[in-house]
Amino acid sequence: MKKQRIVLAKCYTFPMRLETIDRLSTLPPSQWNRLCGTDYPFARHEFLNALEDSDCVCAHHGWIPQHLVAYQKDSTGDRDANTLIGAVPLYLKDHSYGEYVFDWAWADAYARSGLNYYPKLVAAIPFTPATGPRLLTGKDDPDQTIKSALVKGVQTYAEDSRVSSLHWLFTQQSTHQYLAQQGLLTRIGHQFHWHNPGYEDFDQFLNAFCARKRKKIKRERRRVEEAGIHVDMRTGSELDERHWDAFYAFYLGTIQRHSAIPYLSRRFFHTLGRSMPEYIVMAVAYEGPKLVAMALNLSGQDTLYGRYWGSLRDYHSLHFETCYYAAIEYCIKQQLKRFEAGAQGEHKLSRGFLATTTYSAHWLRHPEFATAIADFLQQEDHGMRDYIKALDQRTPYRKAQ
């Protein structure tokens, strides 16, 4: 798909050109990464390009990159001298897999009415239910001029492309509020996140629990130790191809056991390990000398993000050790403020994770469906907020954190 020029109203304080690109590799990594920084690894050029380079994200799999980019023109208008000043990770979709904000019922309602819900547009990170920036502007947008242009640019592209809908997924709260002001429909969900108020060690973390919950976690960790299994936390520079091959085999095993879809390929994980090792934190579990389980995390400046795990076979409590406890211990040692262990899972609540609101925003072309979905979202919002409040009453801590 060729680059598409997007024409916006001339209401900005400096000249700007917006267009969409279908390959991130056409942009210098340094320019893209200057916009997203190091806080959120999934927006990095290395991560998104690894998805494209490995063909995990491509037309064949129903994810067509259409990233919106904004350039500031120089005084001469020389195209080669233009500076990238803003971007939105954007994809044209012909299904709703790999998004984790579920709109299958909306698609079904469209189909029953004889309408096409697909293709649609999503501003998101593929296969990654982790809140983060979707409007990439670096630190050069104090009056939010560029962000405003990006939002209008995405909306213009959605309207001109005749897609059924546009979806901003796992946005930051500030972006969520801004999109609501622009008239988009808003939706909330929830995940379970661990927060670090400044624990000195894992024992201090456990001492904040009520006795029954504290004993349960100690018993689970003891089960792993009694099985002769120990877990090391390794950074990307400490992993080689053998580790990544083993991890991919574990990943496939987990996918098969849950009858899920293997969105990611061996090539993707190897590319990720080579291109951004400084962001990789892997929990590696050994039974004696034998590698038996691994859990992949990516780290930002103050947050650890848990992504995928797998094991050689079913070991009692090993999932909790590799995916939660070892990662929490790592966060405490590295003084990270937060650990996001992925989507869903009420079982995380009793292990120290707290219910946290997630955000998305939606635009639908069809006015009657937009009205019906707005009514649905209003009802869903009340139910979700009540559910999150109820979860807050089930905290394992002796007192509110």
C-alpha positions as a Markdown table, in Angstrom:
| # | Residue | x | y | z |
|---|---|---|---|---|
| 1 | Met | 0.0 | 0.0 | 0.0 |
| 2 | Lys | 1.4 | 3.4 | -1.0 |
| 3 | Lys | 1.9 | 6.3 | 1.3 |
| 4 | Gln | -1.2 | 8.3 | 1.7 |
| 5 | Arg | -1.0 | 12.0 | 2.2 |
| 6 | Ile | -3.5 | 13.3 | 4.8 |
| 7 | Val | -4.7 | 16.9 | 4.4 |
| 8 | Leu | -5.7 | 18.7 | 7.5 |
| 9 | Ala | -7.0 | 22.1 | 8.3 |
| 10 | Lys | -4.2 | 24.7 | 8.4 |
| 11 | Cys | -4.6 | 25.6 | 12.0 |
| 12 | Tyr | -1.2 | 24.8 | 13.4 |
| 13 | Thr | 1.6 | 27.0 | 14.6 |
| 14 | Phe | 4.2 | 25.4 | 12.2 |
| 15 | Pro | 4.1 | 23.7 | 8.9 |
| 16 | Met | 3.3 | 20.0 | 9.2 |
| 17 | Arg | 2.8 | 17.1 | 6.8 |
| 18 | Leu | 1.0 | 13.9 | 7.7 |
| 19 | Glu | 1.0 | 10.6 | 5.9 |
| 20 | Thr | 0.6 | 6.9 | 6.5 |
| 21 | Ile | 3.4 | 4.3 | 5.9 |
| 22 | Asp | 3.0 | 0.5 | 5.6 |
| 23 | Arg | 6.5 | -0.5 | 6.7 |
| 24 | Leu | 8.2 | 0.9 | 9.8 |
| 25 | Ser | 11.6 | -0.1 | 8.3 |
| 26 | Thr | 11.2 | 2.9 | 6.0 |
| 27 | Leu | 11.9 | 5.2 | 9.0 |
| 28 | Pro | 15.2 | 5.6 | 10.8 |
| 29 | Pro | 14.9 | 3.9 | 14.2 |
| 30 | Ser | 16.5 | 6.9 | 15.9 |
| 31 | Gln | 13.8 | 9.3 | 14.7 |
| 32 | Trp | 10.9 | 7.0 | 15.8 |
| 33 | Asn | 12.5 | 6.2 | 19.1 |
| 34 | Arg | 13.1 | 9.9 | 19.9 |
| 35 | Leu | 9.4 | 10.2 | 19.9 |
| 36 | Cys | 8.6 | 7.2 | 22.2 |
| 37 | Gly | 11.5 | 7.3 | 24.6 |
| 38 | Thr | 12.5 | 4.4 | 26.8 |
| 39 | Asp | 9.6 | 4.3 | 29.3 |
| 40 | Tyr | 7.4 | 2.0 | 27.2 |
| 41 | Pro | 9.3 | -0.7 | 25.2 |
| 42 | Phe | 6.4 | -1.9 | 23.1 |
| 43 | Ala | 6.2 | 1.4 | 21.2 |
| 44 | Arg | 9.9 | 1.2 | 20.3 |
| 45 | His | 10.9 | 0.9 | 16.7 |
| 46 | Glu | 12.8 | -2.4 | 17.5 |
| 47 | Phe | 9.6 | -4.1 | 18.9 |
| 48 | Leu | 7.2 | -2.9 | 16.2 |
| 49 | Asn | 9.6 | -3.6 | 13.4 |
| 50 | Ala | 10.3 | -7.1 | 14.8 |
| 51 | Leu | 6.6 | -7.9 | 14.4 |
| 52 | Glu | 6.7 | -6.7 | 10.8 |
| 53 | Asp | 10.0 | -8.2 | 9.9 |
| 54 | Ser | 8.9 | -11.6 | 11.2 |
| 55 | Asp | 5.6 | -11.3 | 9.3 |
| 56 | Cys | 3.6 | -11.7 | 12.5 |
| 57 | Val | 2.0 | -8.4 | 11.5 |
| 58 | Cys | 1.2 | -8.4 | 7.8 |
| 59 | Ala | -1.8 | -8.5 | 5.4 |
| 60 | His | -1.8 | -12.4 | 5.5 |
| 61 | His | -2.4 | -12.3 | 9.2 |
| 62 | Gly | -5.0 | -9.5 | 9.1 |
| 63 | Trp | -2.8 | -6.7 | 10.5 |
| 64 | Ile | -1.8 | -4.2 | 7.9 |
| 65 | Pro | 0.5 | -1.4 | 9.2 |
| 66 | Gln | -0.8 | 2.0 | 8.4 |
| 67 | His | 1.3 | 4.1 | 10.8 |
| 68 | Leu | 0.5 | 7.7 | 10.8 |
| 69 | Val | 3.6 | 10.0 | 10.8 |
| 70 | Ala | 3.9 | 13.7 | 11.1 |
| 71 | Tyr | 6.8 | 15.7 | 9.6 |
| 72 | Gln | 7.8 | 19.3 | 10.3 |
| 73 | Lys | 8.8 | 20.9 | 7.0 |
| 74 | Asp | 12.0 | 22.9 | 6.9 |
| 75 | Ser | 12.0 | 26.4 | 5.5 |
| 76 | Thr | 12.9 | 25.2 | 2.0 |
| 77 | Gly | 10.3 | 22.4 | 1.9 |
| 78 | Asp | 13.0 | 19.9 | 1.2 |
| 79 | Arg | 11.5 | 16.5 | 1.7 |
| 80 | Asp | 14.7 | 14.8 | 2.8 |
| 81 | Ala | 15.3 | 17.5 | 5.4 |
| 82 | Asn | 11.9 | 17.1 | 7.1 |
| 83 | Thr | 11.9 | 16.1 | 10.7 |
| 84 | Leu | 9.7 | 13.4 | 12.2 |
| 85 | Ile | 7.7 | 15.1 | 15.0 |
| 86 | Gly | 4.8 | 12.7 | 15.7 |
| 87 | Ala | 3.5 | 9.2 | 15.0 |
| 88 | Val | 0.7 | 6.8 | 15.8 |
| 89 | Pro | 1.0 | 3.0 | 15.6 |
| 90 | Leu | -1.9 | 2.2 | 13.4 |
| 91 | Tyr | -3.3 | -0.9 | 11.7 |
| 92 | Leu | -6.0 | -1.9 | 9.3 |
| 93 | Lys | -7.7 | -5.0 | 10.5 |
| 94 | Asp | -10.0 | -7.6 | 9.0 |
| 95 | His | -10.6 | -9.4 | 12.3 |
| 96 | Ser | -10.5 | -8.7 | 16.0 |
| 97 | Tyr | -7.9 | -11.2 | 17.2 |
| 98 | Gly | -4.9 | -10.1 | 19.2 |
| 99 | Glu | -6.5 | -6.9 | 20.6 |
| 100 | Tyr | -7.8 | -7.8 | 24.1 |
| 101 | Val | -10.5 | -5.2 | 24.0 |
| 102 | Phe | -13.4 | -7.4 | 22.8 |
| 103 | Asp | -15.8 | -6.2 | 20.1 |
| 104 | Trp | -16.8 | -9.5 | 18.6 |
| 105 | Ala | -20.5 | -8.9 | 19.6 |
| 106 | Trp | -20.3 | -5.6 | 17.7 |
| 107 | Ala | -19.0 | -7.4 | 14.6 |
| 108 | Asp | -21.7 | -10.0 | 15.0 |
| 109 | Ala | -24.4 | -7.4 | 15.2 |
| 110 | Tyr | -23.1 | -5.7 | 12.0 |
| 111 | Ala | -23.1 | -9.1 | 10.2 |
| 112 | Arg | -26.7 | -9.9 | 11.3 |
| 113 | Ser | -27.7 | -6.5 | 9.9 |
| 114 | Gly | -26.1 | -7.2 | 6.6 |
| 115 | Leu | -23.2 | -4.7 | 7.1 |
| 116 | Asn | -19.5 | -5.2 | 7.1 |
| 117 | Tyr | -17.7 | -4.5 | 10.3 |
| 118 | Tyr | -14.3 | -5.2 | 8.8 |
| 119 | Pro | -12.0 | -3.7 | 7.8 |
| 120 | Lys | -11.5 | -1.4 | 10.8 |
| 121 | Leu | -8.7 | 0.7 | 12.1 |
| 122 | Val | -6.9 | 0.2 | 15.5 |
| 123 | Ala | -4.4 | 2.4 | 17.1 |
| 124 | Ala | -2.7 | -0.2 | 19.3 |
| 125 | Ile | 0.3 | -2.4 | 19.9 |
| 126 | Pro | -0.4 | -5.8 | 18.3 |
| 127 | Phe | -0.9 | -8.7 | 20.7 |
| 128 | Thr | 0.0 | -6.4 | 23.7 |
| 129 | Pro | -2.6 | -5.5 | 26.3 |
| 130 | Ala | -0.4 | -3.0 | 28.0 |
| 131 | Thr | -1.3 | 0.6 | 28.6 |
| 132 | Gly | 1.0 | 3.1 | 27.0 |
| 133 | Pro | 1.3 | 6.1 | 24.7 |
| 134 | Arg | -0.5 | 6.0 | 21.4 |
| 135 | Leu | 0.3 | 9.6 | 20.4 |
| 136 | Leu | 4.1 | 9.7 | 20.1 |
| 137 | Thr | 5.4 | 13.2 | 20.1 |
| 138 | Gly | 8.5 | 13.1 | 22.3 |
| 139 | Lys | 9.0 | 16.1 | 24.5 |
| 140 | Asp | 8.5 | 18.8 | 21.8 |
| 141 | Asp | 4.7 | 19.3 | 22.1 |
| 142 | Pro | 4.1 | 21.5 | 25.2 |
| 143 | Asp | 0.8 | 23.0 | 23.8 |
| 144 | Gln | -0.3 | 19.6 | 22.4 |
| 145 | Thr | -0.4 | 20.9 | 18.9 |
| 146 | Ile | 1.1 | 17.8 | 17.4 |
| 147 | Lys | -1.1 | 15.5 | 19.4 |
| 148 | Ser | -4.2 | 17.4 | 18.1 |
| 149 | Ala | -2.9 | 17.0 | 14.6 |
| 150 | Leu | -2.3 | 13.3 | 15.0 |
| 151 | Val | -5.8 | 12.7 | 16.4 |
| 152 | Lys | -7.4 | 14.6 | 13.6 |
| 153 | Gly | -5.2 | 12.9 | 11.1 |
| 154 | Val | -6.2 | 9.4 | 12.2 |
| 155 | Gln | -9.8 | 10.4 | 12.2 |
| 156 | Thr | -9.5 | 11.9 | 8.7 |
| 157 | Tyr | -7.8 | 8.7 | 7.5 |
| 158 | Ala | -10.6 | 6.5 | 9.0 |
| 159 | Glu | -13.3 | 8.6 | 7.3 |
| 160 | Asp | -11.5 | 8.7 | 4.0 |
| 161 | Ser | -10.7 | 5.0 | 4.0 |
| 162 | Arg | -14.4 | 4.1 | 4.6 |
| 163 | Val | -13.6 | 1.7 | 7.4 |
| 164 | Ser | -16.5 | 0.8 | 9.7 |
| 165 | Ser | -14.8 | 2.0 | 12.9 |
| 166 | Leu | -11.7 | 3.3 | 14.6 |
| 167 | His | -10.4 | 1.9 | 18.0 |
| 168 | Trp | -7.8 | 3.4 | 20.3 |
| 169 | Leu | -6.8 | 0.5 | 22.6 |
| 170 | Phe | -5.0 | 0.6 | 26.0 |
| 171 | Thr | -4.5 | 4.3 | 26.0 |
| 172 | Gln | -3.2 | 6.3 | 28.8 |
| 173 | Gln | -5.8 | 8.1 | 31.0 |
| 174 | Ser | -4.8 | 11.5 | 29.7 |
| 175 | Thr | -5.2 | 10.4 | 26.0 |
| 176 | His | -8.5 | 8.7 | 27.0 |
| 177 | Gln | -9.8 | 12.0 | 28.4 |
| 178 | Tyr | -8.7 | 13.9 | 25.3 |
| 179 | Leu | -10.4 | 11.4 | 22.9 |
| 180 | Ala | -13.6 | 11.7 | 24.9 |
| 181 | Gln | -13.4 | 15.5 | 24.5 |
| 182 | Gln | -13.2 | 14.9 | 20.7 |
| 183 | Gly | -16.5 | 13.0 | 20.8 |
| 184 | Leu | -15.3 | 9.4 | 20.7 |
| 185 | Leu | -17.1 | 6.7 | 22.7 |
| 186 | Thr | -15.1 | 5.6 | 25.7 |
| 187 | Arg | -14.8 | 2.2 | 27.3 |
| 188 | Ile | -13.1 | 1.0 | 30.5 |
| 189 | Gly | -11.8 | -2.5 | 31.4 |
| 190 | His | -9.5 | -3.8 | 34.1 |
| 191 | Gln | -6.3 | -5.6 | 34.7 |
| 192 | Phe | -4.3 | -6.5 | 37.8 |
| 193 | His | -1.1 | -4.6 | 38.5 |
| 194 | Trp | 1.4 | -4.8 | 41.3 |
| 195 | His | 2.6 | -1.6 | 42.9 |
| 196 | Asn | 5.8 | -1.0 | 44.8 |
| 197 | Pro | 5.6 | 1.7 | 47.6 |
| 198 | Gly | 9.3 | 1.2 | 48.3 |
| 199 | Tyr | 9.7 | -2.4 | 49.6 |
| 200 | Glu | 13.2 | -3.3 | 50.8 |
| 201 | Asp | 12.8 | -7.0 | 50.0 |
| 202 | Phe | 10.2 | -9.7 | 49.3 |
| 203 | Asp | 9.7 | -10.5 | 52.9 |
| 204 | Gln | 8.7 | -6.9 | 53.6 |
| 205 | Phe | 6.2 | -7.2 | 50.8 |
| 206 | Leu | 4.7 | -10.4 | 52.3 |
| 207 | Asn | 4.6 | -8.8 | 55.7 |
| 208 | Ala | 2.0 | -6.4 | 54.4 |
| 209 | Phe | -0.4 | -9.4 | 53.8 |
| 210 | Cys | -2.9 | -10.9 | 56.1 |
| 211 | Ala | -1.6 | -14.1 | 57.7 |
| 212 | Arg | -3.6 | -16.5 | 55.6 |
| 213 | Lys | -2.6 | -15.0 | 52.3 |
| 214 | Arg | 1.1 | -14.7 | 53.4 |
| 215 | Lys | 1.2 | -18.4 | 54.3 |
| 216 | Lys | -0.3 | -19.4 | 51.0 |
| 217 | Ile | 2.4 | -17.6 | 49.0 |
| 218 | Lys | 5.2 | -19.0 | 51.2 |
| 219 | Arg | 3.8 | -22.5 | 50.7 |
| 220 | Glu | 3.7 | -22.0 | 46.9 |
| 221 | Arg | 7.3 | -20.8 | 46.8 |
| 222 | Arg | 8.3 | -23.7 | 49.1 |
| 223 | Arg | 6.7 | -26.2 | 46.7 |
| 224 | Val | 8.9 | -25.0 | 43.9 |
| 225 | Glu | 12.0 | -25.2 | 46.1 |
| 226 | Glu | 11.2 | -28.7 | 47.3 |
| 227 | Ala | 10.8 | -29.8 | 43.7 |
| 228 | Gly | 14.5 | -28.9 | 43.2 |
| 229 | Ile | 13.7 | -26.0 | 40.9 |
| 230 | His | 15.5 | -22.7 | 41.1 |
| 231 | Val | 14.7 | -19.5 | 39.1 |
| 232 | Asp | 17.2 | -17.0 | 37.7 |
| 233 | Met | 16.3 | -13.6 | 36.4 |
| 234 | Arg | 18.4 | -12.9 | 33.3 |
| 235 | Thr | 18.6 | -9.8 | 31.1 |
| 236 | Gly | 18.6 | -10.1 | 27.3 |
| 237 | Ser | 22.4 | -9.9 | 27.1 |
| 238 | Glu | 22.6 | -13.1 | 29.2 |
| 239 | Leu | 20.5 | -15.0 | 26.8 |
| 240 | Asp | 21.6 | -16.8 | 23.6 |
| 241 | Glu | 19.9 | -18.6 | 20.7 |
| 242 | Arg | 19.5 | -21.8 | 22.8 |
| 243 | His | 17.5 | -19.9 | 25.4 |
| 244 | Trp | 15.2 | -18.3 | 22.7 |
| 245 | Asp | 14.7 | -21.7 | 21.0 |
| 246 | Ala | 13.7 | -23.2 | 24.4 |
| 247 | Phe | 11.5 | -20.3 | 25.2 |
| 248 | Tyr | 9.7 | -20.6 | 21.8 |
| 249 | Ala | 9.0 | -24.3 | 22.4 |
| 250 | Phe | 7.6 | -23.5 | 25.9 |
| 251 | Tyr | 5.5 | -20.7 | 24.3 |
| 252 | Leu | 4.0 | -23.1 | 21.7 |
| 253 | Gly | 3.3 | -25.6 | 24.5 |
| 254 | Thr | 1.3 | -23.0 | 26.4 |
| 255 | Ile | -0.6 | -22.0 | 23.3 |
| 256 | Gln | -1.5 | -25.6 | 22.4 |
| 257 | Arg | -2.6 | -26.4 | 26.0 |
| 258 | His | -5.0 | -23.5 | 25.9 |
| 259 | Ser | -6.1 | -24.1 | 22.3 |
| 260 | Ala | -5.1 | -20.5 | 21.5 |
| 261 | Ile | -3.6 | -18.9 | 18.4 |
| 262 | Pro | 0.2 | -18.7 | 18.1 |
| 263 | Tyr | 0.4 | -15.1 | 17.0 |
| 264 | Leu | 4.2 | -14.9 | 17.4 |
| 265 | Ser | 6.9 | -16.8 | 15.6 |
| 266 | Arg | 10.4 | -18.1 | 16.5 |
| 267 | Arg | 11.8 | -15.5 | 14.2 |
| 268 | Phe | 10.1 | -12.7 | 16.1 |
| 269 | Phe | 11.5 | -13.8 | 19.5 |
| 270 | His | 15.0 | -14.2 | 18.1 |
| 271 | Thr | 14.8 | -10.8 | 16.4 |
| 272 | Leu | 13.5 | -9.3 | 19.7 |
| 273 | Gly | 16.4 | -10.8 | 21.6 |
| 274 | Arg | 19.0 | -9.4 | 19.2 |
| 275 | Ser | 17.4 | -5.9 | 18.7 |
| 276 | Met | 16.5 | -4.9 | 22.2 |
| 277 | Pro | 18.3 | -7.0 | 24.8 |
| 278 | Glu | 18.5 | -4.1 | 27.3 |
| 279 | Tyr | 14.7 | -4.3 | 27.6 |
| 280 | Ile | 14.4 | -8.1 | 28.1 |
| 281 | Val | 14.1 | -9.7 | 31.5 |
| 282 | Met | 13.6 | -13.5 | 31.4 |
| 283 | Ala | 12.7 | -15.7 | 34.4 |
| 284 | Val | 14.6 | -19.0 | 33.7 |
| 285 | Ala | 13.7 | -22.0 | 35.8 |
| 286 | Tyr | 16.0 | -25.0 | 36.2 |
| 287 | Glu | 15.4 | -28.5 | 37.6 |
| 288 | Gly | 19.0 | -29.3 | 38.4 |
| 289 | Pro | 20.9 | -28.5 | 35.1 |
| 290 | Lys | 17.7 | -29.0 | 33.0 |
| 291 | Leu | 15.8 | -25.9 | 31.8 |
| 292 | Val | 12.2 | -26.5 | 32.6 |
| 293 | Ala | 10.3 | -23.2 | 32.3 |
| 294 | Met | 10.7 | -19.6 | 31.2 |
| 295 | Ala | 8.8 | -16.3 | 31.5 |
| 296 | Leu | 9.4 | -13.3 | 29.3 |
| 297 | Asn | 9.2 | -9.8 | 30.6 |
| 298 | Leu | 10.0 | -6.4 | 29.1 |
| 299 | Ser | 11.2 | -3.5 | 31.2 |
| 300 | Gly | 10.6 | 0.2 | 30.9 |
| 301 | Gln | 12.1 | 2.9 | 33.1 |
| 302 | Asp | 9.8 | 2.2 | 36.1 |
| 303 | Thr | 7.6 | -0.7 | 35.0 |
| 304 | Leu | 8.1 | -4.4 | 34.3 |
| 305 | Tyr | 5.7 | -5.9 | 31.8 |
| 306 | Gly | 5.0 | -9.7 | 31.9 |
| 307 | Arg | 4.2 | -11.2 | 28.5 |
| 308 | Tyr | 4.6 | -14.9 | 27.8 |
| 309 | Trp | 5.5 | -18.1 | 29.7 |
| 310 | Gly | 5.8 | -21.8 | 29.2 |
| 311 | Ser | 7.1 | -24.9 | 30.9 |
| 312 | Leu | 8.3 | -28.4 | 30.0 |
| 313 | Arg | 5.4 | -30.0 | 32.0 |
| 314 | Asp | 3.0 | -29.1 | 34.8 |
| 315 | Tyr | 4.9 | -28.3 | 38.0 |
| 316 | His | 3.1 | -27.3 | 41.2 |
| 317 | Ser | 3.1 | -23.5 | 41.6 |
| 318 | Leu | 5.9 | -23.0 | 39.1 |
| 319 | His | 3.7 | -20.6 | 37.0 |
| 320 | Phe | 3.2 | -18.4 | 40.1 |
| 321 | Glu | 6.9 | -18.4 | 40.9 |
| 322 | Thr | 8.2 | -17.6 | 37.4 |
| 323 | Cys | 5.5 | -15.2 | 36.3 |
| 324 | Tyr | 4.8 | -13.4 | 39.6 |
| 325 | Tyr | 7.0 | -13.9 | 42.6 |
| 326 | Ala | 10.4 | -13.9 | 40.9 |
| 327 | Ala | 9.3 | -10.9 | 38.9 |
| 328 | Ile | 8.1 | -9.0 | 41.9 |
| 329 | Glu | 11.4 | -9.8 | 43.7 |
| 330 | Tyr | 13.2 | -8.4 | 40.6 |
| 331 | Cys | 11.1 | -5.2 | 40.7 |
| 332 | Ile | 11.9 | -4.7 | 44.4 |
| 333 | Lys | 15.7 | -5.2 | 43.8 |
| 334 | Gln | 15.6 | -2.9 | 40.8 |
| 335 | Gln | 13.3 | -0.3 | 42.5 |
| 336 | Leu | 10.7 | -0.5 | 39.8 |
| 337 | Lys | 7.4 | 1.0 | 40.7 |
| 338 | Arg | 5.0 | -1.3 | 38.9 |
| 339 | Phe | 4.6 | -4.7 | 37.5 |
| 340 | Glu | 1.9 | -5.4 | 34.9 |
| 341 | Ala | 1.6 | -9.2 | 34.5 |
| 342 | Gly | -0.8 | -9.2 | 31.5 |
| 343 | Ala | -4.5 | -9.3 | 30.9 |
| 344 | Gln | -7.2 | -10.9 | 33.1 |
| 345 | Gly | -6.7 | -13.3 | 36.0 |
| 346 | Glu | -8.5 | -12.8 | 39.3 |
| 347 | His | -6.0 | -15.2 | 40.8 |
| 348 | Lys | -3.5 | -12.4 | 40.7 |
| 349 | Leu | -5.5 | -10.5 | 43.3 |
| 350 | Ser | -4.6 | -12.8 | 46.2 |
| 351 | Arg | -0.9 | -12.6 | 45.2 |
| 352 | Gly | -0.6 | -8.8 | 45.7 |
| 353 | Phe | -1.9 | -7.4 | 42.4 |
| 354 | Leu | -4.6 | -4.7 | 42.6 |
| 355 | Ala | -7.5 | -4.1 | 40.1 |
| 356 | Thr | -6.5 | -1.3 | 37.8 |
| 357 | Thr | -8.7 | 0.5 | 35.2 |
| 358 | Thr | -7.8 | 0.3 | 31.5 |
| 359 | Tyr | -9.1 | 2.5 | 28.7 |
| 360 | Ser | -10.1 | 2.5 | 25.1 |
| 361 | Ala | -11.9 | 4.9 | 22.8 |
| 362 | His | -14.1 | 4.1 | 19.7 |
| 363 | Trp | -15.6 | 5.8 | 16.7 |
| 364 | Leu | -18.2 | 4.1 | 14.5 |
| 365 | Arg | -19.2 | 5.3 | 11.1 |
| 366 | His | -22.8 | 4.0 | 11.2 |
| 367 | Pro | -24.9 | 6.5 | 13.3 |
| 368 | Glu | -27.5 | 4.0 | 14.5 |
| 369 | Phe | -24.9 | 1.5 | 15.6 |
| 370 | Ala | -22.9 | 4.3 | 17.2 |
| 371 | Thr | -26.0 | 5.2 | 19.3 |
| 372 | Ala | -26.7 | 1.6 | 20.2 |
| 373 | Ile | -23.1 | 0.9 | 21.2 |
| 374 | Ala | -22.9 | 4.2 | 23.2 |
| 375 | Asp | -25.9 | 2.9 | 25.2 |
| 376 | Phe | -24.3 | -0.4 | 25.8 |
| 377 | Leu | -21.0 | 1.2 | 26.9 |
| 378 | Gln | -22.8 | 3.4 | 29.4 |
| 379 | Gln | -24.3 | 0.3 | 31.0 |
| 380 | Glu | -21.1 | -1.6 | 30.8 |
| 381 | Asp | -19.2 | 1.3 | 32.4 |
| 382 | His | -21.4 | 1.2 | 35.5 |
| 383 | Gly | -21.0 | -2.5 | 35.8 |
| 384 | Met | -17.3 | -2.4 | 35.4 |
| 385 | Arg | -16.8 | 0.3 | 38.0 |
| 386 | Asp | -18.9 | -1.6 | 40.5 |
| 387 | Tyr | -16.8 | -4.7 | 39.8 |
| 388 | Ile | -13.5 | -2.9 | 40.3 |
| 389 | Lys | -14.8 | -1.5 | 43.6 |
| 390 | Ala | -15.8 | -5.1 | 44.7 |
| 391 | Leu | -12.3 | -6.3 | 43.8 |
| 392 | Asp | -10.8 | -3.6 | 45.9 |
| 393 | Gln | -12.5 | -5.1 | 48.9 |
| 394 | Arg | -10.7 | -8.4 | 48.3 |
| 395 | Thr | -7.2 | -7.1 | 48.6 |
| 396 | Pro | -4.8 | -9.5 | 50.5 |
| 397 | Tyr | -3.2 | -6.6 | 52.3 |
| 398 | Arg | -3.8 | -6.0 | 56.0 |
| 399 | Lys | -4.6 | -2.4 | 55.2 |
| 400 | Ala | -5.1 | -0.4 | 52.0 |
| 401 | Gln | -1.8 | 0.1 | 50.1 |
